[in-house]
Amino acid sequence: MRWTIGLGAAIMASIGLVLLFLLTQATDNREMYERNYARLFAINVVVATSLLLVIVWVIFKLLVRLKQGRFGSRLLVKLAAVFALAGFVPGMLIYVVSYQFVSRSIESWFDIKVEGALEAGVNLGRATLDALSADLAGKTRAAASQLNDNPDVTVGLLLERIREQLAVRDVMLWGANGQLISVAGISKFEINPERPSAQQFRAARGQRLVAWIEGLDESGATKTPNHARIKALVVVSRVGLDMLSESRYLMVAQDLPDTLVTNALAVTQAYREYQERALAREGLRRMYIGTLTLSLFLAVFGAVLLAIFFGNQITRPLLLLAQGVREVAAGDLTPKSILQGGDELGGLTRSFAKMTQQLFDARLALEDSMEEVNAARENLQTILDNLTAGVLVLDAQGVIQSSNPGATRILKVPMAAYQGRKMVDVEGLEEFASSVQRQFDAYLGERVEHGLDHWQQSFELGGSHHARAVSGKHEDGLITLVARGAELPGHARLLVFDDISEIVSAQRAQAWGEVAQRLAHEIKNPLTPIQLSAERLEMKLTGKIGPLEQTLLTKSVKTIVDQVDAMKRLVNEFRDYARLPTAELRLMDLNALVTEIVHLYSGGNVSIPVRTEIDARCPKIKGDEQQLRQVLHNLLQNAQDATESAGRSGVAHSVLVRTHWSSSSGRVRLSVLDHGSGFPEAILKRAFEPYVTTKAKGTGLGLAVVKKIVDEHGARIDLSNRVVDDVVQGAQVSVSFAIERLTTV
């Protein structure tokens, strides 16, 4: 409020000074007065209106405060009224006196005698100029008679003599058609001497003599006194036989005295300004009265401002204390305003503000502590929400207090919906919850004795989520978990677990690779001697035994040879899986490879045909053509076997090989779709593990080899069932190659 009042007062004072300056300038400068009169009048009206509105607003605010019963409002109203009256009464007195003085003074400025004297001076100047013009015209006429009989070629010296006789500036002789015949004086040094106008030539022919004054316009203005001169133009007559020849014109130019011109101009200018001010005296009077009115408003406005300022100085400490007490009573402990004065009221406000500041600091410290706790809680919750591991917080009775999204993802149960319920009551987690409870009971019983701070155990959850401790045997559809438990403050229990099924699967694949390598080495060596021994035995005994024994021998040897061949094929598959060579990645056309391989599966005698959907937009990928050829053969053979085992055949149930380029993800996707019975749920989870198969005669190494080759290419393989109207219509195997990644290999 203090800054607002100070700024308003400064603005009003500045406007008043500017108006006063413009008023004094306008008084001495008529043109400036005329140019700025409308602007000055508009500013006066705007400032006066603004001051009136401010005063009305201040009075309204005071009345509102008084009506609301605010503390100190009556004192402010009294002070405002006193100061307003103190400023308004003297101001009105000065205004009335000044109004009368200005009105009468302005009227006295425009006296009739002064106007008559100025008009007489103007007339005197005009008469003097006219006399000079008439005198020069008479002398010019007399001089023209000297040129009557002189030809044009001899008038030069005569013109110089006339100029000296008349003591003039220039003497010129003009022809009838306006051409210059001769000149004497200053103008002969000019390239184009000033020529009389056609109107002046016509006047000279008609009147035989014409005179005029140059350099003084009708309003009396001139460039400089030196440019004012009198000119006379006289017709030079021909005498004798030459009367019919064309007339000539003598022009004489004489400079006017500088003093005469200056005085004439001064009188004319003074007379003009007097007339203009006489015409504008009403506007001048209105402007002075408007300025006086503005001064009155300024005085009243200043008085009201002083009333408010001094009233605030007196009542402000009391208002601060009253407001502060109300705010503290309402629970607002923000820092309170203080006064810098040295009196008792200022000291009281400082003491009160110090007390509230201490209370406020204590509250801020408490709020900061709460914010830190909340921030730590939010950080912990963010960490828990983004953990891949599952986290459960249980109480001593096994009631779920909180969980994170990782627990829902791993257990396949919406754990947040079971918050506040016992984990043993969650459908499918009964045995897992019981096992966890037993682990916590054993941990709490042995914690003090053995100095344990946590327990850790692995569990397997089957399709029905039955859990048990790992015993080394892995069944279809089991999820392997590793869980860790600890006790939290307040006897709460923390359970953290993670799905390690993929790790177990990888370890199992590695173990199978080692087993396959050992089996291939240990079994392959004796197979050839066995086959050779059986064939040699048949060869030695053939023809030496009876027909019955010969039949038995032949059948037995054939059985041995067939089984040895089967064992060799099995050993070769073991060897291929264990010793799959490292992929040699080169740029290759996947579409061309697919077309080439599918051509091998076409023909009239094929019961399960293969068709293609090739995306021509597919860019080249980096891959090992030989290994990818093996992948395609395995996938196509599996697709045909699955379709055939489902009892479907013909073109309507053909195997589909599809390629697709996704520019958004930057991947080329190869998909093989069949019309078989699909994968069982348990097989989908372990389809890429060795010896996991649904075929009666399969070894289960096909998809395992495919997975190993795909991993070598840095690609991704997915298996899924194709479901139409809740009915499985076959399976789909898709391999996607990342172009950006492969092109940087």
Buried (B, 14 or more C-beta within 10 A) or exposed (E): EEEEBEEBBEEBEEBBEEBEEBBEEBBEEBEEBEEBBEEBBEBBEEBBEBBEEBBEEBBEEBEEBEEEEBBBBBEBBEBBBBBBEBBBEEBEEBBEEBBEEBEEEBEEEBEEEEBEBBBEBBEEBBEBBEEBBEBBBBBBBEBBEBBEEBEEEEBBEBBBEBBEEBEBBBBBBBEEEEEBBBBBBEBBEEEEBEBBEEEBBEBBBEEBBBBBBBBBEEEBEBEEBEEBBBBBBBBBBBEEEEEEEEBBBBBBBBBBEEEBBBBBBEBBEBBBEBBBBEEBBEBBBEBBBBBBBBBBBBBBBBBBBBBBBBBBEBBBBBBBBBBBEEBBEEEEBEEBEBBEBEEEBBBBBBEBBEBBBEEBEEEEEEEEEEEEEEEEEEEEEEEBEEBEBBBBBBBEEBBBEBBBBBBBBBBEBEBEEBBEEBBBEBEBBBBBBBBBBEBBEEBBEEBEEEEEEEBEBEBBBBBEBBBEEBEEEBEEBBBBBBBBBBBEEEEBBBBBBBBBBEEBBEEBBEEBBEBBBEBBEEBBEEBEEBBEEBBEBBEEBEEEEEEEEBEEBEEEBEEBBEBBEEBBEBBEBBBBBBEBEEBEBEEBBBBEBBBEBBEEBEEEEEEBBBEBEBBEEBBBBBBBBEBBBBBBBBBBEBBBBBBBEBEBBEEEBBBBBBBBBBEEEBBBBBBBBBBBBBBBEBBBBBBBBBBBBBEEEBBBBBBBBBBBBBEBBBBBBEBEBBEEEEEBBBBBBBBBBBBEBBEEE
